[in-house]
Amino acid sequence: MDKEYILETVNLNFKYQDGTKALNNINLKIEKGKKISFLGVNGSGKSTLFLNFNGILKPSSGKLLYDGNEIKYNQASLRALRKNVGIVFQDPDNQLFSASVYQEVSFGPMNLKLEESEVRNRVEVALTNTGMIEFSDKAVHFLSYGQKKRVAIADIIAMKPEIIILDEPTSSIDPKHSKQIVKIFDELNEKGMTVILSTHDVELAYTCSDYIFVMKDGEIVKEGTPYEIFSDDELICNSYLEKPLILEIYEVLCKNGDVDFMPHNNVPRNKEELFKILKRIN
C-alpha cells in the first residue's frame, strides 16, 4: 500500500533578517496519520521549521506542500493551511490571551464564522478531550502551567485540524502532567490526526513515535524508525542525544546472551514490553 504524505518540504531554506541561516535545504515528507518526532538540541532549527509548516514564516527559498499542493503565500492559501495545520507553542502564555477558558477555546471556531451551536460543541469536545471541561469558566491566569498547556492544546483541537504540531509539549511539566499530555496526543492520533512534536526527551520520542527526524545546525541529519535512530551510536554522539534507557537495557541483555536479538519484532518500545522480556529471562 502506497504511503500518503500530508506535508512535504522541497529544498526549503530559511534565513532570518539578521542573516542567520536557520534551515538549510530541508527535504522531508510527513506521512498522514502518524506520530512524528523531531529531535535536536536548542538552535537546531526545530521551532523555525514548525513555523514554516503552518505559514507563520515564509521560506527564503524552496517549497512547502500540504496534501500534495504547493502553498502560495496569499491570504486564502495561508488561511486554509492554518485551519488544517495547528501549532501549540512551547510556552502557553505566548498563545493564550482570553479572559476565561471558554472564551479562549471558542475564539478560533468563532473566527471560522460557525453556528453558535457548532462552536459550543467544538469547545465542549476540545475541553473534554484535554480534561479541562470543569475549568470552562475559570480565568486563564489562575490556571497552573500544565493546565495552560492543555488549554493551548484545546485551542487547536477546537479548530479540527488534520495536523497538530506541539513544540516541546512536556517541557517544564512534572511527570504526572507530562503523561496527561502524552495521553491526549495518543488519543488524537487514534482518531486519525497527524501528530508532530519536537522534544528533548529521548524516552518520549522512542516510546511514542512512529517515525523520527533528527536535526542539527538547521539540517535533517537522519530520519527513520525509533530503533533505526537510537541504534545509531555515532548519530547519538554527534547529535548530542542519549540512548533511551529501555533500549540500552535491551542491548545489554542481547550482548550478555540473555535474549536473542531480533530488531524488527522483539525490541521493546516501552516498560511493559521490557518487563515481559525480563520475566522470560527469570
ROGUTI-970974 format. One record per residue (C-alpha): residue in three letters; x, z, y. Coordinates in Angstrom, 3 decimals. Layout:
<node><r>ALA</r><X>X</X><Z>Z</Z><Y>Y</Y></node>
...
! end
This chain:
<node><r>MET</r><X>0.000</X><Z>0.000</Z><Y>0.000</Y></node>
<node><r>ASP</r><X>1.411</X><Z>-1.024</Z><Y>3.399</Y></node>
<node><r>LYS</r><X>2.151</X><Z>1.731</Z><Y>5.859</Y></node>
<node><r>GLU</r><X>0.086</X><Z>1.798</Z><Y>9.051</Y></node>
<node><r>TYR</r><X>2.084</X><Z>2.616</Z><Y>12.179</Y></node>
<node><r>ILE</r><X>0.240</X><Z>4.096</Z><Y>15.152</Y></node>
<node><r>LEU</r><X>3.117</X><Z>4.475</Z><Y>17.620</Y></node>
<node><r>GLU</r><X>6.285</X><Z>2.382</Z><Y>17.944</Y></node>
<node><r>THR</r><X>9.184</X><Z>2.017</Z><Y>20.346</Y></node>
<node><r>VAL</r><X>11.335</X><Z>-1.105</Z><Y>20.609</Y></node>
<node><r>ASN</r><X>14.762</X><Z>-0.812</Z><Y>22.260</Y></node>
<node><r>LEU</r><X>13.381</X><Z>1.915</Z><Y>24.517</Y></node>
<node><r>ASN</r><X>15.694</X><Z>3.255</Z><Y>27.222</Y></node>
<node><r>PHE</r><X>15.047</X><Z>5.805</Z><Y>29.937</Y></node>
<node><r>LYS</r><X>17.212</X><Z>6.782</Z><Y>32.889</Y></node>
<node><r>TYR</r><X>16.282</X><Z>9.451</Z><Y>35.450</Y></node>
<node><r>GLN</r><X>16.566</X><Z>8.755</Z><Y>39.190</Y></node>
<node><r>ASP</r><X>19.813</X><Z>10.721</Z><Y>39.426</Y></node>
<node><r>GLY</r><X>21.366</X><Z>8.261</Z><Y>36.962</Y></node>
<node><r>THR</r><X>21.153</X><Z>10.492</Z><Y>33.870</Y></node>
<node><r>LYS</r><X>20.520</X><Z>8.332</Z><Y>30.811</Y></node>
<node><r>ALA</r><X>18.171</X><Z>10.414</Z><Y>28.645</Y></node>
<node><r>LEU</r><X>17.166</X><Z>7.852</Z><Y>25.993</Y></node>
<node><r>ASN</r><X>19.394</X><Z>5.152</Z><Y>24.570</Y></node>
<node><r>ASN</r><X>17.901</X><Z>2.233</Z><Y>22.656</Y></node>
<node><r>ILE</r><X>15.251</X><Z>4.142</Z><Y>20.704</Y></node>
<node><r>ASN</r><X>13.666</X><Z>2.193</Z><Y>17.841</Y></node>
<node><r>LEU</r><X>11.153</X><Z>4.104</Z><Y>15.753</Y></node>
<node><r>LYS</r><X>7.806</X><Z>3.859</Z><Y>14.027</Y></node>
<node><r>ILE</r><X>5.354</X><Z>6.746</Z><Y>13.615</Y></node>
<node><r>GLU</r><X>3.135</X><Z>6.447</Z><Y>10.552</Y></node>
<node><r>LYS</r><X>-0.552</X><Z>7.102</Z><Y>11.137</Y></node>
<node><r>GLY</r><X>-1.981</X><Z>10.359</Z><Y>9.791</Y></node>
<node><r>LYS</r><X>1.395</X><Z>12.002</Z><Y>9.127</Y></node>
<node><r>LYS</r><X>3.109</X><Z>15.176</Z><Y>10.351</Y></node>
<node><r>ILE</r><X>6.288</X><Z>14.165</Z><Y>12.115</Y></node>
<node><r>SER</r><X>9.041</X><Z>16.444</Z><Y>13.439</Y></node>
<node><r>PHE</r><X>11.745</X><Z>15.690</Z><Y>15.970</Y></node>
<node><r>LEU</r><X>14.825</X><Z>17.875</Z><Y>15.634</Y></node>
<node><r>GLY</r><X>17.695</X><Z>18.260</Z><Y>18.070</Y></node>
<node><r>VAL</r><X>19.321</X><Z>20.702</Z><Y>20.440</Y></node>
<node><r>ASN</r><X>18.256</X><Z>21.071</Z><Y>24.077</Y></node>
<node><r>GLY</r><X>19.195</X><Z>17.959</Z><Y>26.007</Y></node>
<node><r>SER</r><X>18.979</X><Z>15.643</Z><Y>23.002</Y></node>
<node><r>GLY</r><X>16.065</X><Z>13.722</Z><Y>24.563</Y></node>
<node><r>LYS</r><X>13.052</X><Z>15.008</Z><Y>22.615</Y></node>
<node><r>SER</r><X>10.927</X><Z>16.044</Z><Y>25.611</Y></node>
<node><r>THR</r><X>11.773</X><Z>12.879</Z><Y>27.551</Y></node>
<node><r>LEU</r><X>10.759</X><Z>10.775</Z><Y>24.558</Y></node>
<node><r>PHE</r><X>7.442</X><Z>12.631</Z><Y>24.275</Y></node>
<node><r>LEU</r><X>6.703</X><Z>11.987</Z><Y>27.963</Y></node>
<node><r>ASN</r><X>7.297</X><Z>8.291</Z><Y>27.281</Y></node>
<node><r>PHE</r><X>4.969</X><Z>8.468</Z><Y>24.266</Y></node>
<node><r>ASN</r><X>1.906</X><Z>9.173</Z><Y>26.427</Y></node>
<node><r>GLY</r><X>2.902</X><Z>7.255</Z><Y>29.537</Y></node>
<node><r>ILE</r><X>3.825</X><Z>10.122</Z><Y>31.852</Y></node>
<node><r>LEU</r><X>7.239</X><Z>8.451</Z><Y>32.060</Y></node>
<node><r>LYS</r><X>7.761</X><Z>4.687</Z><Y>32.034</Y></node>
<node><r>PRO</r><X>10.757</X><Z>3.302</Z><Y>30.108</Y></node>
<node><r>SER</r><X>13.618</X><Z>1.883</Z><Y>32.151</Y></node>
<node><r>SER</r><X>13.621</X><Z>-0.928</Z><Y>29.587</Y></node>
<node><r>GLY</r><X>12.163</X><Z>-1.608</Z><Y>26.164</Y></node>
<node><r>LYS</r><X>8.619</X><Z>-1.311</Z><Y>24.857</Y></node>
<node><r>LEU</r><X>6.110</X><Z>1.268</Z><Y>23.664</Y></node>
<node><r>LEU</r><X>3.371</X><Z>0.117</Z><Y>21.299</Y></node>
<node><r>TYR</r><X>0.206</X><Z>2.016</Z><Y>20.439</Y></node>
<node><r>ASP</r><X>-1.738</X><Z>0.806</Z><Y>17.399</Y></node>
<node><r>GLY</r><X>0.240</X><Z>-2.444</Z><Y>17.477</Y></node>
<node><r>ASN</r><X>-0.432</X><Z>-3.212</Z><Y>21.145</Y></node>
<node><r>GLU</r><X>2.248</X><Z>-3.058</Z><Y>23.840</Y></node>
<node><r>ILE</r><X>1.488</X><Z>-0.556</Z><Y>26.600</Y></node>
<node><r>LYS</r><X>1.000</X><Z>-2.102</Z><Y>30.022</Y></node>
<node><r>TYR</r><X>1.616</X><Z>0.411</Z><Y>32.787</Y></node>
<node><r>ASN</r><X>-1.583</X><Z>-0.199</Z><Y>34.705</Y></node>
<node><r>GLN</r><X>-4.309</X><Z>2.384</Z><Y>35.244</Y></node>
<node><r>ALA</r><X>-6.654</X><Z>1.167</Z><Y>32.491</Y></node>
<node><r>SER</r><X>-3.909</X><Z>0.918</Z><Y>29.851</Y></node>
<node><r>LEU</r><X>-2.485</X><Z>4.333</Z><Y>30.677</Y></node>
<node><r>ARG</r><X>-5.945</X><Z>5.943</Z><Y>30.679</Y></node>
<node><r>ALA</r><X>-6.613</X><Z>4.565</Z><Y>27.186</Y></node>
<node><r>LEU</r><X>-3.174</X><Z>5.685</Z><Y>25.958</Y></node>
<node><r>ARG</r><X>-3.554</X><Z>9.246</Z><Y>27.261</Y></node>
<node><r>LYS</r><X>-7.034</X><Z>9.527</Z><Y>25.769</Y></node>
<node><r>ASN</r><X>-5.535</X><Z>8.804</Z><Y>22.350</Y></node>
<node><r>VAL</r><X>-2.131</X><Z>10.485</Z><Y>22.706</Y></node>
<node><r>GLY</r><X>-2.419</X><Z>14.098</Z><Y>23.869</Y></node>
<node><r>ILE</r><X>0.597</X><Z>16.255</Z><Y>24.641</Y></node>
<node><r>VAL</r><X>0.833</X><Z>20.059</Z><Y>24.570</Y></node>
<node><r>PHE</r><X>3.706</X><Z>21.179</Z><Y>26.760</Y></node>
<node><r>GLN</r><X>6.224</X><Z>23.810</Z><Y>25.709</Y></node>
<node><r>ASP</r><X>5.134</X><Z>26.262</Z><Y>28.427</Y></node>
<node><r>PRO</r><X>1.321</X><Z>26.571</Z><Y>28.538</Y></node>
<node><r>ASP</r><X>1.489</X><Z>27.782</Z><Y>32.148</Y></node>
<node><r>ASN</r><X>2.544</X><Z>24.230</Z><Y>33.069</Y></node>
<node><r>GLN</r><X>-0.680</X><Z>22.901</Z><Y>31.558</Y></node>
<node><r>LEU</r><X>-3.411</X><Z>25.472</Z><Y>32.265</Y></node>
<node><r>PHE</r><X>-4.918</X><Z>25.607</Z><Y>35.743</Y></node>
<node><r>SER</r><X>-8.640</X><Z>26.506</Z><Y>35.500</Y></node>
<node><r>ALA</r><X>-10.094</X><Z>29.964</Z><Y>36.083</Y></node>
<node><r>SER</r><X>-11.742</X><Z>30.546</Z><Y>32.692</Y></node>
<node><r>VAL</r><X>-11.017</X><Z>29.369</Z><Y>29.182</Y></node>
<node><r>TYR</r><X>-14.273</X><Z>27.373</Z><Y>29.005</Y></node>
<node><r>GLN</r><X>-13.608</X><Z>25.652</Z><Y>32.340</Y></node>
<node><r>GLU</r><X>-10.085</X><Z>24.806</Z><Y>31.199</Y></node>
<node><r>VAL</r><X>-11.080</X><Z>23.168</Z><Y>27.920</Y></node>
<node><r>SER</r><X>-14.123</X><Z>21.380</Z><Y>29.394</Y></node>
<node><r>PHE</r><X>-12.119</X><Z>19.745</Z><Y>32.194</Y></node>
<node><r>GLY</r><X>-10.846</X><Z>16.793</Z><Y>30.127</Y></node>
<node><r>PRO</r><X>-14.145</X><Z>15.873</Z><Y>28.432</Y></node>
<node><r>MET</r><X>-15.965</X><Z>16.152</Z><Y>31.788</Y></node>
<node><r>ASN</r><X>-13.490</X><Z>13.668</Z><Y>33.262</Y></node>
<node><r>LEU</r><X>-14.467</X><Z>11.265</Z><Y>30.482</Y></node>
<node><r>LYS</r><X>-17.984</X><Z>11.333</Z><Y>32.033</Y></node>
<node><r>LEU</r><X>-19.525</X><Z>12.561</Z><Y>28.782</Y></node>
<node><r>GLU</r><X>-23.019</X><Z>14.013</Z><Y>28.476</Y></node>
<node><r>GLU</r><X>-23.157</X><Z>17.762</Z><Y>29.114</Y></node>
<node><r>SER</r><X>-24.253</X><Z>18.434</Z><Y>25.527</Y></node>
<node><r>GLU</r><X>-21.258</X><Z>16.458</Z><Y>24.194</Y></node>
<node><r>VAL</r><X>-18.894</X><Z>18.368</Z><Y>26.498</Y></node>
<node><r>ARG</r><X>-20.301</X><Z>21.698</Z><Y>25.268</Y></node>
<node><r>ASN</r><X>-19.987</X><Z>20.577</Z><Y>21.646</Y></node>
<node><r>ARG</r><X>-16.375</X><Z>19.446</Z><Y>22.080</Y></node>
<node><r>VAL</r><X>-15.374</X><Z>22.683</Z><Y>23.813</Y></node>
<node><r>GLU</r><X>-17.036</X><Z>24.783</Z><Y>21.116</Y></node>
<node><r>VAL</r><X>-15.331</X><Z>22.831</Z><Y>18.322</Y></node>
<node><r>ALA</r><X>-11.930</X><Z>22.966</Z><Y>20.040</Y></node>
<node><r>LEU</r><X>-12.117</X><Z>26.691</Z><Y>20.725</Y></node>
<node><r>THR</r><X>-13.392</X><Z>27.400</Z><Y>17.206</Y></node>
<node><r>ASN</r><X>-10.572</X><Z>25.348</Z><Y>15.662</Y></node>
<node><r>THR</r><X>-7.979</X><Z>27.291</Z><Y>17.651</Y></node>
<node><r>GLY</r><X>-9.560</X><Z>30.715</Z><Y>17.075</Y></node>
<node><r>MET</r><X>-10.339</X><Z>31.154</Z><Y>20.779</Y></node>
<node><r>ILE</r><X>-14.143</X><Z>30.873</Z><Y>20.823</Y></node>
<node><r>GLU</r><X>-14.594</X><Z>34.593</Z><Y>21.592</Y></node>
<node><r>PHE</r><X>-12.449</X><Z>34.166</Z><Y>24.714</Y></node>
<node><r>SER</r><X>-14.612</X><Z>31.393</Z><Y>26.259</Y></node>
<node><r>ASP</r><X>-15.492</X><Z>33.378</Z><Y>29.376</Y></node>
<node><r>LYS</r><X>-12.173</X><Z>35.162</Z><Y>29.772</Y></node>
<node><r>ALA</r><X>-9.888</X><Z>34.449</Z><Y>32.722</Y></node>
<node><r>VAL</r><X>-6.921</X><Z>32.352</Z><Y>31.628</Y></node>
<node><r>HIS</r><X>-4.383</X><Z>34.515</Z><Y>33.465</Y></node>
<node><r>PHE</r><X>-5.423</X><Z>37.558</Z><Y>31.385</Y></node>
<node><r>LEU</r><X>-4.504</X><Z>35.858</Z><Y>28.091</Y></node>
<node><r>SER</r><X>-1.348</X><Z>36.570</Z><Y>26.124</Y></node>
<node><r>TYR</r><X>1.299</X><Z>33.857</Z><Y>25.867</Y></node>
<node><r>GLY</r><X>0.225</X><Z>33.000</Z><Y>22.303</Y></node>
<node><r>GLN</r><X>-3.423</X><Z>32.782</Z><Y>23.350</Y></node>
<node><r>LYS</r><X>-2.486</X><Z>30.468</Z><Y>26.210</Y></node>
<node><r>LYS</r><X>-0.680</X><Z>28.244</Z><Y>23.716</Y></node>
<node><r>ARG</r><X>-3.861</X><Z>27.999</Z><Y>21.649</Y></node>
<node><r>VAL</r><X>-5.979</X><Z>27.191</Z><Y>24.731</Y></node>
<node><r>ALA</r><X>-3.493</X><Z>24.446</Z><Y>25.636</Y></node>
<node><r>ILE</r><X>-3.967</X><Z>23.006</Z><Y>22.135</Y></node>
<node><r>ALA</r><X>-7.769</X><Z>23.307</Z><Y>22.509</Y></node>
<node><r>ASP</r><X>-7.448</X><Z>21.317</Z><Y>25.757</Y></node>
<node><r>ILE</r><X>-6.089</X><Z>18.390</Z><Y>23.788</Y></node>
<node><r>ILE</r><X>-8.378</X><Z>18.767</Z><Y>20.752</Y></node>
<node><r>ALA</r><X>-11.420</X><Z>18.516</Z><Y>23.052</Y></node>
<node><r>MET</r><X>-10.259</X><Z>15.038</Z><Y>24.092</Y></node>
<node><r>LYS</r><X>-10.379</X><Z>13.893</Z><Y>20.423</Y></node>
<node><r>PRO</r><X>-7.039</X><Z>12.061</Z><Y>20.454</Y></node>
<node><r>GLU</r><X>-5.641</X><Z>10.187</Z><Y>17.468</Y></node>
<node><r>ILE</r><X>-2.220</X><Z>11.746</Z><Y>18.086</Y></node>
<node><r>ILE</r><X>-1.378</X><Z>15.270</Z><Y>19.205</Y></node>
<node><r>ILE</r><X>2.167</X><Z>15.929</Z><Y>20.421</Y></node>
<node><r>LEU</r><X>3.432</X><Z>19.519</Z><Y>20.507</Y></node>
<node><r>ASP</r><X>6.670</X><Z>20.267</Z><Y>22.360</Y></node>
<node><r>GLU</r><X>8.265</X><Z>23.364</Z><Y>20.779</Y></node>
<node><r>PRO</r><X>4.861</X><Z>24.788</Z><Y>19.719</Y></node>
<node><r>THR</r><X>6.226</X><Z>28.028</Z><Y>18.246</Y></node>
<node><r>SER</r><X>8.885</X><Z>28.842</Z><Y>20.857</Y></node>
<node><r>SER</r><X>8.644</X><Z>32.318</Z><Y>22.436</Y></node>
<node><r>ILE</r><X>5.906</X><Z>33.322</Z><Y>19.970</Y></node>
<node><r>ASP</r><X>6.053</X><Z>36.086</Z><Y>17.368</Y></node>
<node><r>PRO</r><X>5.842</X><Z>35.170</Z><Y>13.646</Y></node>
<node><r>LYS</r><X>2.140</X><Z>36.052</Z><Y>13.319</Y></node>
<node><r>HIS</r><X>1.074</X><Z>33.763</Z><Y>16.160</Y></node>
<node><r>SER</r><X>3.506</X><Z>31.074</Z><Y>15.015</Y></node>
<node><r>LYS</r><X>1.702</X><Z>30.978</Z><Y>11.657</Y></node>
<node><r>GLN</r><X>-1.614</X><Z>30.614</Z><Y>13.502</Y></node>
<node><r>ILE</r><X>-0.271</X><Z>27.647</Z><Y>15.479</Y></node>
<node><r>VAL</r><X>1.090</X><Z>26.015</Z><Y>12.293</Y></node>
<node><r>LYS</r><X>-2.283</X><Z>26.526</Z><Y>10.581</Y></node>
<node><r>ILE</r><X>-4.022</X><Z>24.794</Z><Y>13.497</Y></node>
<node><r>PHE</r><X>-1.914</X><Z>21.654</Z><Y>13.328</Y></node>
<node><r>ASP</r><X>-2.138</X><Z>21.583</Z><Y>9.497</Y></node>
<node><r>GLU</r><X>-5.937</X><Z>21.603</Z><Y>9.796</Y></node>
<node><r>LEU</r><X>-5.888</X><Z>18.900</Z><Y>12.479</Y></node>
<node><r>ASN</r><X>-3.702</X><Z>16.743</Z><Y>10.249</Y></node>
<node><r>GLU</r><X>-6.036</X><Z>17.255</Z><Y>7.275</Y></node>
<node><r>LYS</r><X>-8.814</X><Z>15.809</Z><Y>9.448</Y></node>
<node><r>GLY</r><X>-6.761</X><Z>12.655</Z><Y>9.993</Y></node>
<node><r>MET</r><X>-4.942</X><Z>13.379</Z><Y>13.251</Y></node>
<node><r>THR</r><X>-1.306</X><Z>12.317</Z><Y>13.538</Y></node>
<node><r>VAL</r><X>0.739</X><Z>15.388</Z><Y>14.490</Y></node>
<node><r>ILE</r><X>4.106</X><Z>15.047</Z><Y>16.241</Y></node>
<node><r>LEU</r><X>6.191</X><Z>18.055</Z><Y>17.154</Y></node>
<node><r>SER</r><X>9.623</X><Z>18.922</Z><Y>18.425</Y></node>
<node><r>THR</r><X>11.218</X><Z>22.103</Z><Y>17.188</Y></node>
<node><r>HIS</r><X>14.461</X><Z>24.022</Z><Y>16.918</Y></node>
<node><r>ASP</r><X>13.029</X><Z>25.748</Z><Y>13.852</Y></node>
<node><r>VAL</r><X>14.570</X><Z>24.059</Z><Y>10.811</Y></node>
<node><r>GLU</r><X>12.418</X><Z>26.151</Z><Y>8.451</Y></node>
<node><r>LEU</r><X>9.262</X><Z>24.866</Z><Y>10.153</Y></node>
<node><r>ALA</r><X>10.448</X><Z>21.253</Z><Y>10.142</Y></node>
<node><r>TYR</r><X>11.469</X><Z>21.416</Z><Y>6.471</Y></node>
<node><r>THR</r><X>8.291</X><Z>23.130</Z><Y>5.266</Y></node>
<node><r>CYS</r><X>5.654</X><Z>21.308</Z><Y>7.294</Y></node>
<node><r>SER</r><X>6.861</X><Z>17.753</Z><Y>7.971</Y></node>
<node><r>ASP</r><X>6.175</X><Z>14.540</Z><Y>6.109</Y></node>
<node><r>TYR</r><X>8.985</X><Z>12.829</Z><Y>7.991</Y></node>
<node><r>ILE</r><X>11.740</X><Z>13.883</Z><Y>10.406</Y></node>
<node><r>PHE</r><X>13.692</X><Z>12.213</Z><Y>13.203</Y></node>
<node><r>VAL</r><X>16.959</X><Z>13.834</Z><Y>14.298</Y></node>
<node><r>MET</r><X>18.028</X><Z>13.254</Z><Y>17.906</Y></node>
<node><r>LYS</r><X>21.384</X><Z>13.742</Z><Y>19.583</Y></node>
<node><r>ASP</r><X>22.521</X><Z>12.604</Z><Y>23.041</Y></node>
<node><r>GLY</r><X>19.394</X><Z>10.512</Z><Y>23.595</Y></node>
<node><r>GLU</r><X>19.619</X><Z>8.641</Z><Y>20.302</Y></node>
<node><r>ILE</r><X>17.992</X><Z>8.770</Z><Y>16.855</Y></node>
<node><r>VAL</r><X>20.918</X><Z>9.635</Z><Y>14.588</Y></node>
<node><r>LYS</r><X>18.905</X><Z>9.771</Z><Y>11.356</Y></node>
<node><r>GLU</r><X>15.348</X><Z>9.637</Z><Y>10.070</Y></node>
<node><r>GLY</r><X>13.921</X><Z>10.427</Z><Y>6.660</Y></node>
<node><r>THR</r><X>12.036</X><Z>12.860</Z><Y>4.469</Y></node>
<node><r>PRO</r><X>12.794</X><Z>16.574</Z><Y>4.899</Y></node>
<node><r>TYR</r><X>15.019</X><Z>16.509</Z><Y>1.821</Y></node>
<node><r>GLU</r><X>16.887</X><Z>13.393</Z><Y>2.989</Y></node>
<node><r>ILE</r><X>17.590</X><Z>15.049</Z><Y>6.334</Y></node>
<node><r>PHE</r><X>18.562</X><Z>18.531</Z><Y>5.192</Y></node>
<node><r>SER</r><X>20.607</X><Z>17.491</Z><Y>2.178</Y></node>
<node><r>ASP</r><X>22.940</X><Z>15.594</Z><Y>4.550</Y></node>
<node><r>ASP</r><X>25.569</X><Z>18.263</Z><Y>5.248</Y></node>
<node><r>GLU</r><X>27.563</X><Z>16.058</Z><Y>7.610</Y></node>
<node><r>LEU</r><X>24.469</X><Z>15.324</Z><Y>9.702</Y></node>
<node><r>ILE</r><X>23.551</X><Z>19.016</Z><Y>9.859</Y></node>
<node><r>CYS</r><X>27.027</X><Z>19.908</Z><Y>11.080</Y></node>
<node><r>ASN</r><X>27.267</X><Z>17.079</Z><Y>13.623</Y></node>
<node><r>SER</r><X>23.773</X><Z>17.712</Z><Y>14.998</Y></node>
<node><r>TYR</r><X>24.276</X><Z>21.494</Z><Y>15.308</Y></node>
<node><r>LEU</r><X>21.472</X><Z>22.208</Z><Y>12.850</Y></node>
<node><r>GLU</r><X>21.279</X><Z>24.610</Z><Y>9.903</Y></node>
<node><r>LYS</r><X>20.146</X><Z>24.067</Z><Y>6.341</Y></node>
<node><r>PRO</r><X>16.736</X><Z>25.687</Z><Y>5.635</Y></node>
<node><r>LEU</r><X>17.122</X><Z>28.866</Z><Y>3.566</Y></node>
<node><r>ILE</r><X>14.731</X><Z>27.642</Z><Y>0.854</Y></node>
<node><r>LEU</r><X>16.809</X><Z>24.503</Z><Y>0.274</Y></node>
<node><r>GLU</r><X>20.078</X><Z>26.443</Z><Y>0.479</Y></node>
<node><r>ILE</r><X>18.945</X><Z>28.839</Z><Y>-2.262</Y></node>
<node><r>TYR</r><X>17.765</X><Z>25.928</Z><Y>-4.409</Y></node>
<node><r>GLU</r><X>21.101</X><Z>24.136</Z><Y>-4.076</Y></node>
<node><r>VAL</r><X>22.954</X><Z>27.305</Z><Y>-5.117</Y></node>
<node><r>LEU</r><X>20.703</X><Z>27.590</Z><Y>-8.197</Y></node>
<node><r>CYS</r><X>21.490</X><Z>23.965</Z><Y>-9.078</Y></node>
<node><r>LYS</r><X>25.222</X><Z>24.471</Z><Y>-8.534</Y></node>
<node><r>ASN</r><X>25.201</X><Z>27.527</Z><Y>-10.805</Y></node>
<node><r>GLY</r><X>23.348</X><Z>25.607</Z><Y>-13.522</Y></node>
<node><r>ASP</r><X>20.252</X><Z>27.819</Z><Y>-13.312</Y></node>
<node><r>VAL</r><X>17.941</X><Z>24.842</Z><Y>-12.736</Y></node>
<node><r>ASP</r><X>18.208</X><Z>21.111</Z><Y>-13.400</Y></node>
<node><r>PHE</r><X>18.477</X><Z>19.146</Z><Y>-10.171</Y></node>
<node><r>MET</r><X>15.550</X><Z>16.748</Z><Y>-9.666</Y></node>
<node><r>PRO</r><X>15.422</X><Z>15.803</Z><Y>-5.980</Y></node>
<node><r>HIS</r><X>12.201</X><Z>13.821</Z><Y>-5.938</Y></node>
<node><r>ASN</r><X>9.777</X><Z>16.136</Z><Y>-7.683</Y></node>
<node><r>ASN</r><X>11.336</X><Z>19.546</Z><Y>-8.003</Y></node>
<node><r>VAL</r><X>12.920</X><Z>20.503</Z><Y>-4.681</Y></node>
<node><r>PRO</r><X>10.929</X><Z>23.455</Z><Y>-3.265</Y></node>
<node><r>ARG</r><X>9.446</X><Z>22.944</Z><Y>0.200</Y></node>
<node><r>ASN</r><X>8.068</X><Z>26.446</Z><Y>0.726</Y></node>
<node><r>LYS</r><X>8.490</X><Z>30.030</Z><Y>-0.508</Y></node>
<node><r>GLU</r><X>5.754</X><Z>29.726</Z><Y>-3.118</Y></node>
<node><r>GLU</r><X>7.437</X><Z>26.742</Z><Y>-4.774</Y></node>
<node><r>LEU</r><X>10.803</X><Z>28.533</Z><Y>-4.715</Y></node>
<node><r>PHE</r><X>9.268</X><Z>31.675</Z><Y>-6.259</Y></node>
<node><r>LYS</r><X>7.865</X><Z>29.576</Z><Y>-9.145</Y></node>
<node><r>ILE</r><X>11.371</X><Z>28.277</Z><Y>-9.892</Y></node>
<node><r>LEU</r><X>12.829</X><Z>31.793</Z><Y>-9.729</Y></node>
<node><r>LYS</r><X>10.143</X><Z>33.058</Z><Y>-12.128</Y></node>
<node><r>ARG</r><X>11.045</X><Z>30.371</Z><Y>-14.662</Y></node>
<node><r>ILE</r><X>14.690</X><Z>31.414</Z><Y>-14.493</Y></node>
<node><r>ASN</r><X>13.829</X><Z>35.054</Z><Y>-15.128</Y></node>
! end
